[in-house]
Amino acid sequence: MQFASFDLADPTFRAFGHCFSVQITTLENLYGLDPERIERRETANALRLRAGGLSWAGQQQRAAGEVELVLRREDTGAVRASVRARAPEPIRCSKLLLRDLDPALATIGPAGGVTSVGEHGQLLAYPTGLPAPFLCVRSGERSLGLRAEDRDVRAKRFALFRESSGAMAGRATIELIHEEAASRFSRDLDTPDWVVTSDVTAEDVARDHLRFAERALGLDPWERRADLPDWARDLRLVATLHGMHFTGRVFLRYDEMLGVLRFLAERIPGRHVLAYLPGWEGRYYWQYGDYRPEPRLGGASGFAKLCDGARELGVHVMPMFGANCANVWLPAWRDVDPTAYLKSATGNRFHGNQPDWDLSRAHDTGWQAWLNPGHPSWRDALASAIEALWQRFGFDAVFLDTVHAWTNDPDHAVHEGLRALTARLRSRLPGVLLAAEADYDALLPLFGLFQRPWWTEPAPWTQRYVRRFGHLCEGEPRGRTGVHEAGVHRSDAWQPAPGYLPTLAFQDGTLEAARDAIEGLLARLAARDDAPRGARR
């Protein structure tokens, strides 16, 4: 994080055991409150502060505008805070600062792990890092729960640091930042409620937030989800069948994929198996945006035989599609509408993960465009392609890659686009399971099955709502990642766990090299299926 090289000299307000300040960031500057124009009205359980003007440059300058901070103490002791602001220029975000905290500052993870905040501070963001807009923090001997109750997917940031100047130098501060949707930037801003609780655990904070989220986002527990086909609840294994690498290297042709499924179905009932197909459409990622069976893998007839053969075995087939990526060097996308690109609130184009596909060590993937599913033309093109393929081949599930990529795009709301996309697919592909890569809270109602992120542990509380399986780079007994750019990644993806489907990945040579290990896993899964229901784990 970066900081000002001087004291911003923001006025502070003490109430209900906390010390607060407020800042407003517009598209052109940072503002504080004019201390000479603040009115304070207070009752036993409420505080209303109104600043009739703004300040900037560390109180050197004054500006027109106003800010109202409302604090309300609940019967539980929790404090609700909201900010209403008006400024000379469009407002990007408001910042509610918790100040004068013990400098021994740390975050508390969902499993109770403690991470100390270092010399340069710590920044945590939703939805681009945190799966929900809440955090548990320890300040000395005190614990704090911090969360935002927002019915919309809008950016929240938690900035934790020790102040370096002014009267509170050496003390800790936490900034609670709410950023407005870029499409709604204006000179006026109303924030959703921030809720601050004391002497709580991470589990307490998660529980309190999920009570809100279930109502606000329409989150239903896995057992009560109405958007799942019946067969999805009977899955026991995901088989990742790698097709073609970015370079054009073939791992498994369609007939070889079917051969793997026949091997599996001889050892475990096919209805328990979900066949996940990355790289089925040809060169992985290069072919994104132009989906069709790849001639070198067996073409349309080979893909039809794969889908038909899997259906005869009872196996469910799930091809992979990019929710927000296309190769703009392909003819169909050379004239893409510039407003379809994912971009930041101020127009910087989002470049995503930029893998080193060609091993040039340059990570220069200018052909790989990240597109906004909120853009009507991109969303329609993607949905139409999926629908046409489903009509022709009749697969059972659709996997949408990288749905967790989110930006505060000023042209189209990303999450609203995903909600429209999934609603359309559900209406036109009855009985199809929708699955996706990684998640944040507002994605959980849209998808019942997620590929777990290989780079981090999913939040434990998500298990209440969804099921997960291994990432496409996981599950190959030799540690090979197939189409994925890592090359080698070893994991125990085939081990059962609560809320998780064991995952085995196959590419050329997998069965020959690890047959005994695979047979052992399948035998354990088959025994689990044959056990009396009361004895299953």
C-alpha positions in Angstrom: 0.0 0.0 0.0 1.0 3.6 -0.5 0.5 6.4 2.0 0.6 10.2 2.1 4.0 11.6 3.2 2.2 14.0 5.6 -0.5 13.9 8.2 -4.0 14.1 6.6 -5.2 15.6 9.9 -8.7 14.1 9.7 -11.0 14.9 12.6 -11.8 12.0 14.8 -15.0 11.0 16.6 -15.3 8.7 19.6 -18.4 6.7 20.1 -19.5 3.3 21.5 -15.9 2.3 22.3 -14.5 3.2 18.9 -12.6 6.0 17.3 -13.8 7.0 13.7 -12.8 9.2 10.9 -14.3 9.6 7.4 -12.7 10.3 4.0 -14.2 10.6 0.5 -12.4 9.8 -2.7 -13.6 11.3 -5.9 -12.4 10.6 -9.4 -9.9 13.5 -9.0 -8.8 13.8 -5.4 -9.0 12.7 -1.7 -11.1 14.7 0.7 -11.6 14.8 4.4 -14.1 16.7 6.5 -13.9 20.4 7.3 -13.5 20.3 11.1 -14.9 23.8 11.5 -18.3 22.8 9.9 -19.2 19.7 11.8 -22.4 19.3 13.8 -22.8 16.4 16.3 -26.1 15.1 17.5 -26.0 12.2 20.0 -28.4 10.0 22.0 -27.7 7.0 24.2 -27.5 4.6 21.1 -27.0 6.8 18.1 -24.7 9.4 16.8 -25.3 11.6 13.8 -22.4 13.8 12.5 -22.8 16.2 9.6 -19.9 18.0 8.0 -21.1 21.0 6.0 -17.9 21.2 3.9 -14.9 19.2 2.8 -11.1 19.6 3.2 -8.2 18.5 1.1 -4.4 18.5 1.0 -4.2 17.7 4.7 -6.6 20.5 5.8 -4.7 23.2 3.7 -7.7 23.7 1.4 -11.5 23.7 1.6 -14.1 22.5 -0.8 -17.9 22.5 -1.2 -19.7 19.4 -0.2 -21.1 17.6 2.8 -20.8 14.3 4.6 -23.2 12.6 7.1 -22.0 9.8 9.3 -24.7 7.9 11.2 -23.7 5.4 14.0 -26.2 3.2 15.7 -25.5 0.8 18.6 -27.7 -2.3 18.6 -28.8 -4.3 21.6 -26.0 -6.9 20.8 -23.4 -4.1 21.2 -22.7 -4.1 17.4 -22.3 -0.7 15.8 -23.9 0.0 12.4 -22.4 2.8 10.4 -23.5 4.5 7.2 -22.1 7.4 5.2 -23.9 9.8 2.9 -21.7 12.2 0.9 -21.9 14.9 -1.7 -18.7 16.2 -3.4 -17.7 18.6 -6.2 -16.8 15.7 -8.5 -18.1 12.2 -9.0 -17.4 10.1 -5.9 -15.6 6.8 -6.3 -15.6 5.6 -2.7 -16.1 6.4 0.9 -13.8 5.4 3.7 -14.8 4.8 7.3 -11.6 4.7 9.4 -11.4 2.8 12.7 -8.5 4.5 14.4 -6.4 4.5 17.6 -6.2 0.7 17.6 -3.5 -1.4 19.3 -0.6 -1.6 16.9 -0.4 -5.4 17.4 -2.7 -5.9 14.4 -3.6 -9.3 12.8 -6.3 -10.9 10.6 -8.0 -14.1 11.8 -8.8 -16.7 9.2 -11.9 -18.8 9.0 -10.1 -21.7 10.7 -8.7 -19.5 13.4 -5.2 -18.9 11.9 -3.7 -15.6 12.7 -1.7 -13.5 10.2 0.1 -10.4 11.6 -0.1 -7.2 9.7 3.4 -6.2 8.5 5.3 -3.0 8.3 3.7 -2.0 5.0 0.2 -2.8 6.0 -2.3 -5.3 4.5 -5.0 -4.8 1.9 -7.9 -7.3 1.4 -10.6 -6.8 -1.2 -14.0 -8.2 -2.1 -14.9 -9.7 -4.5 -11.4 -10.0 -6.0 -9.9 -11.8 -3.0 -12.2 -12.1 -0.1 -15.2 -14.4 -0.9 -17.6 -12.2 1.1 -17.3 -8.6 2.4 -16.4 -9.5 6.0 -13.2 -9.8 8.1 -12.2 -10.7 11.6 -9.3 -8.7 13.1 -7.3 -8.9 16.3 -6.0 -5.6 17.7 -3.9 -6.4 20.8 -6.2 -8.4 23.1 -9.3 -7.1 21.3 -11.1 -8.8 18.4 -13.2 -7.0 15.9 -15.7 -8.3 13.3 -16.1 -6.0 10.3 -18.6 -6.6 7.5 -20.7 -4.8 4.9 -24.4 -5.5 4.3 -24.7 -4.8 0.6 -27.4 -6.4 -1.6 -25.3 -5.5 -4.7 -21.9 -6.8 -5.8 -19.8 -3.7 -5.2 -16.2 -3.5 -4.3 -15.2 -3.5 -0.6 -11.7 -3.0 0.6 -10.2 -3.5 4.1 -6.9 -1.6 4.6 -5.0 -2.4 7.8 -1.8 -0.4 8.8 0.0 1.5 11.5 -0.1 5.3 11.1 3.3 7.0 10.6 2.5 10.6 11.3 0.3 12.9 13.3 -1.2 12.5 16.8 -1.8 8.8 16.2 1.6 7.9 14.9 2.3 4.3 15.8 -1.3 3.4 16.5 -3.2 1.1 14.1 -6.0 2.0 11.7 -8.4 0.0 9.6 -10.1 1.6 6.6 -13.5 0.2 5.6 -13.8 1.2 2.0 -17.0 1.1 -0.1 -16.7 1.7 -3.8 -19.8 2.6 -5.8 -20.5 0.7 -9.1 -18.7 2.7 -11.8 -21.8 2.9 -13.9 -23.4 4.8 -11.1 -20.7 7.3 -10.2 -22.2 10.6 -9.3 -21.6 13.6 -7.0 -23.8 11.8 -4.3 -23.1 8.6 -2.5 -25.0 6.5 0.0 -23.2 3.5 1.5 -24.7 0.3 2.7 -24.3 -0.4 6.4 -20.9 -1.4 7.8 -21.3 -3.5 11.0 -18.6 -3.5 13.6 -18.7 -6.0 16.5 -16.3 -6.6 19.3 -15.0 -9.7 21.2 -16.1 -12.1 18.4 -14.6 -15.1 16.6 -14.2 -15.5 12.9 -17.0 -18.1 13.1 -19.3 -15.5 14.7 -18.6 -12.9 12.0 -19.3 -15.5 9.2 -22.5 -16.7 10.9 -23.8 -13.1 11.3 -23.0 -12.2 7.7 -24.5 -15.3 6.2 -27.8 -14.6 7.9 -27.8 -11.4 5.9 -26.5 -13.0 2.7 -29.0 -15.8 2.6 -31.8 -13.2 2.6 -30.1 -10.7 0.3 -28.6 -13.0 -2.2 -31.0 -15.9 -2.3 -28.5 -18.4 -0.9 -30.0 -21.8 -0.3 -28.3 -24.7 1.4 -27.2 -27.5 -1.0 -29.9 -29.8 0.2 -32.6 -27.3 -0.7 -31.3 -25.9 -4.0 -33.9 -26.0 -6.7 -31.5 -25.4 -9.5 -29.8 -28.8 -9.4 -30.7 -31.7 -11.6 -31.4 -34.8 -9.5 -28.5 -36.7 -10.9 -26.0 -34.0 -9.6 -26.7 -35.1 -6.0 -25.6 -38.7 -6.9 -22.1 -37.8 -8.2 -19.1 -39.5 -6.5 -16.3 -38.8 -8.9 -15.1 -36.2 -11.4 -12.9 -37.5 -14.2 -11.0 -34.7 -15.9 -10.2 -35.7 -19.5 -7.6 -33.4 -21.1 -8.0 -32.8 -24.8 -5.5 -30.5 -26.5 -2.8 -28.2 -25.0 -2.4 -24.6 -26.2 0.5 -25.7 -28.3 -1.6 -28.3 -30.2 -0.3 -31.3 -28.3 -3.0 -33.9 -28.1 -3.5 -35.7 -24.8 -6.7 -37.7 -25.4 -8.8 -37.9 -28.5 -12.6 -38.3 -28.1 -12.4 -42.1 -28.6 -9.7 -42.3 -26.0 -11.8 -40.3 -23.6 -14.6 -42.7 -24.1 -12.2 -45.5 -23.4 -11.3 -44.0 -20.0 -15.0 -43.6 -19.2 -15.6 -47.3 -20.0 -12.7 -48.3 -17.7 -14.3 -46.2 -14.9 -17.8 -47.4 -15.5 -16.6 -51.0 -15.1 -15.6 -50.2 -11.6 -18.1 -47.7 -10.4 -21.6 -47.1 -11.6 -21.5 -44.5 -14.4 -24.2 -42.4 -12.9 -21.7 -41.4 -10.2 -19.2 -40.0 -12.7 -18.9 -36.5 -14.1 -16.6 -36.3 -17.2 -15.0 -32.8 -17.2 -13.5 -31.8 -20.7 -10.9 -29.1 -20.7 -9.4 -28.5 -24.2 -12.1 -30.4 -25.9 -12.6 -27.7 -28.5 -9.0 -27.6 -29.7 -6.0 -25.6 -28.6 -6.7 -24.7 -25.0 -7.6 -21.0 -24.6 -6.5 -20.2 -28.2 -9.8 -21.6 -29.4 -11.9 -19.7 -26.8 -14.7 -17.9 -28.4 -15.0 -20.3 -31.3 -16.4 -23.5 -29.8 -16.7 -26.7 -31.9 -15.4 -30.2 -31.8 -11.7 -30.3 -32.8 -10.9 -32.2 -36.0 -7.7 -33.6 -34.6 -9.5 -35.0 -31.6 -12.1 -36.8 -33.7 -14.3 -34.0 -35.1 -18.0 -33.7 -34.8 -18.7 -37.4 -35.3 -16.1 -38.3 -32.7 -17.5 -35.9 -30.1 -21.0 -37.2 -30.8 -19.8 -40.8 -30.2 -18.2 -39.6 -26.9 -21.4 -38.0 -25.7 -23.6 -40.9 -26.8 -21.2 -43.5 -25.4 -21.1 -41.7 -22.1 -24.8 -41.5 -22.0 -25.1 -45.2 -22.5 -22.7 -45.7 -19.6 -24.7 -43.3 -17.4 -21.8 -40.9 -17.3 -22.5 -37.2 -17.3 -20.4 -35.0 -19.7 -19.3 -31.4 -18.9 -17.4 -29.4 -21.6 -15.5 -26.3 -20.6 -16.3 -22.8 -21.9 -14.7 -19.4 -21.1 -17.2 -17.1 -19.4 -15.2 -14.0 -20.2 -12.4 -14.9 -22.6 -12.0 -15.0 -26.3 -9.2 -15.0 -28.8 -9.6 -11.7 -30.6 -7.2 -12.9 -33.3 -9.8 -15.4 -34.4 -12.0 -14.1 -37.3 -15.2 -14.0 -35.3 -13.8 -11.6 -32.7 -11.4 -9.3 -34.6 -14.0 -6.5 -34.6 -15.1 -6.9 -31.0 -16.9 -3.9 -29.5 -14.4 -2.1 -27.3 -17.0 -1.6 -24.6 -17.1 -5.4 -24.2 -13.6 -5.6 -22.7 -13.4 -5.9 -19.0 -12.0 -2.7 -17.6 -11.4 -0.9 -14.3 -13.6 1.9 -13.1 -11.4 4.5 -14.8 -11.0 2.5 -18.0 -7.8 0.5 -17.6 -8.2 -2.7 -19.6 -8.2 -5.9 -17.5 -5.5 -8.4 -18.6 -6.3 -11.3 -16.3 -3.8 -14.1 -15.6 -1.7 -13.9 -18.8 -0.2 -17.4 -18.7 3.1 -18.1 -20.5 1.4 -20.3 -23.0 4.1 -20.2 -25.7 7.0 -20.5 -23.1 8.5 -17.3 -24.5 8.8 -16.2 -20.8 7.1 -13.0 -21.8 3.6 -13.5 -20.5 2.4 -11.5 -23.4 -1.1 -12.7 -24.4 -2.5 -9.8 -26.4 -4.8 -12.1 -28.4 -6.4 -13.3 -25.1 -9.1 -10.8 -24.5 -11.1 -10.6 -21.2 -14.7 -9.8 -22.0 -17.5 -8.7 -19.8 -20.4 -11.2 -19.6 -22.6 -8.1 -18.8 -22.0 -6.9 -22.4 -25.1 -8.1 -24.4 -23.3 -9.1 -27.6 -20.7 -11.2 -25.9 -23.2 -12.8 -23.6 -25.5 -13.6 -26.4 -22.7 -15.1 -28.6 -21.5 -17.3 -25.8 -24.9 -18.5 -24.8 -25.9 -19.1 -28.4 -22.8 -21.2 -29.0 -23.4 -23.3 -25.9 -27.1 -23.8 -26.7 -26.4 -24.8 -30.3 -23.8 -27.4 -29.2 -26.2 -28.8 -26.5 -28.9 -29.1 -29.1 -26.6 -31.1 -31.3 -24.7 -33.2 -28.8 -26.8 -33.3 -25.7 -24.2 -33.0 -22.9 -25.3 -32.9 -19.3 -23.4 -30.0 -17.7 -21.7 -26.7 -18.7 -18.5 -25.5 -17.0 -17.8 -21.7 -17.2 -14.2 -20.8 -16.7 -12.9 -17.8 -14.7 -16.3 -16.5 -13.5 -14.6 -15.1 -10.4 -12.8 -12.4 -12.5 -14.6 -9.2 -11.6 -13.9 -5.5 -12.3 -15.9 -2.4 -11.5 -16.7 -2.0 -15.2 -18.3 1.4 -16.0 -20.1 0.0 -19.0 -21.8 -3.1 -17.7 -22.1 -4.8 -14.3 -20.2 -8.0 -14.4 -22.2 -10.0 -11.9 -25.5 -8.9 -13.4 -24.3 -10.2 -16.7 -23.4 -13.6 -15.1 -26.8 -13.7 -13.5 -28.5 -13.1 -16.9 -26.3 -15.6 -18.6 -27.1 -18.4 -16.1 -30.8 -17.6 -16.1 -30.9 -17.9 -19.9 -28.9 -21.2 -19.9 -31.2 -22.7 -17.3 -34.3 -21.7 -19.2 -33.0 -23.1 -22.5 -31.0 -26.1 -21.4 -33.4 -27.9 -19.0 -31.8 -30.4 -16.7 -28.3 -29.1 -17.3 -25.9 -28.6 -14.4 -24.0 -25.3 -14.4 -20.6 -25.4 -12.8 -17.8 -22.8 -12.6 -14.2 -22.2 -11.4 -13.8 -20.1 -8.3 -16.3 -18.0 -6.4 -17.5 -15.2 -4.2 -20.7 -15.1 -2.2 -23.0 -13.7 -4.9 -21.9 -16.5 -7.3 -23.0 -19.3 -5.0 -26.7 -18.9 -6.0 -25.8 -19.1 -9.7 -23.8 -22.3 -9.6 -24.2 -25.4 -7.5 -20.8 -27.0 -8.3 -17.4 -25.3 -8.3 -13.9 -26.3 -9.3 -11.8 -25.5 -6.2 -9.1 -22.9 -6.7 -5.7 -24.5 -6.7 -4.0 -21.4 -5.3 -6.0 -21.1 -2.1 -8.3 -22.8 0.3 -12.0 -22.1 -0.2 -13.9 -20.6 2.7 -15.3 -23.4 4.9 -18.7 -21.8 5.1 -19.3 -22.2 1.4 -19.7 -25.9 1.9 -23.2 -25.2 3.2 -24.3 -24.1 -0.3 -22.2 -25.8 -3.0 -20.1 -28.8 -3.8 -16.5 -28.7 -5.2 -14.2 -30.8 -7.2 -10.5 -30.7 -8.1 -9.1 -28.0 -10.3 -8.3 -29.0 -13.8 -4.6 -28.9 -12.9 -5.1 -31.4 -10.1 -5.7 -35.1 -9.9 -3.3 -36.7 -12.4 -1.4 -39.2 -10.3 2.0 -38.3 -11.8 1.3 -34.6 -11.0 1.0 -33.5 -14.7 -1.4 -30.7 -15.4 -2.6 -31.5 -18.9 -3.9 -28.4 -20.6 -3.1 -26.2 -17.6 -0.1 -23.9 -17.7 1.5 -25.0 -14.4 3.0 -28.1 -16.0 3.4 -30.0 -12.8 1.2 -29.7 -9.7 0.9 -32.5 -7.1 -2.2 -32.7 -4.9 -4.4 -35.3 -3.2 -7.4 -34.3 -5.4 -8.7 -37.9 -5.5 -9.2 -38.1 -1.7 -12.8 -37.8 -0.5 -13.6 -34.9 1.8 -16.7 -33.3 3.2 -18.5 -31.3 0.4 -15.9 -32.4 -2.1 -16.0 -34.8 -5.1 -12.8 -36.8 -5.5 -11.2 -35.9 -8.9 -9.0 -38.0 -11.1 -7.3 -36.4 -14.2 -6.3 -38.3 -17.3 -4.0 -37.5 -20.2 -2.0 -39.8 -22.4 -0.2 -42.5 -20.3 -2.1 -41.9 -17.1 -3.8 -45.3 -16.9 -0.7 -47.1 -17.9 1.5 -45.3 -15.3 -0.9 -45.3 -12.3 -3.4 -48.1 -12.9 -3.0 -49.7 -9.4 -3.5 -46.4 -7.6 -6.6 -45.6 -9.7 -8.0 -49.1 -9.2 -7.6 -48.6 -5.4 -9.5 -45.4 -5.4 -12.3 -46.7 -7.5 -12.6 -49.8 -5.3 -12.9 -47.5 -2.2 -15.6 -45.4 -4.0 -17.5 -48.5 -5.0 -17.4 -49.9 -1.5 -18.7 -46.6 -0.2 -21.6 -46.8 -2.7 -22.4 -50.3 -1.7 -22.4 -49.7 2.1 -25.7 -49.3 4.0 -26.7 -45.7 4.1 -26.3 -45.5 7.8 -22.6 -46.6 7.5 -21.6 -44.1 4.8 -19.4 -41.2 5.7 
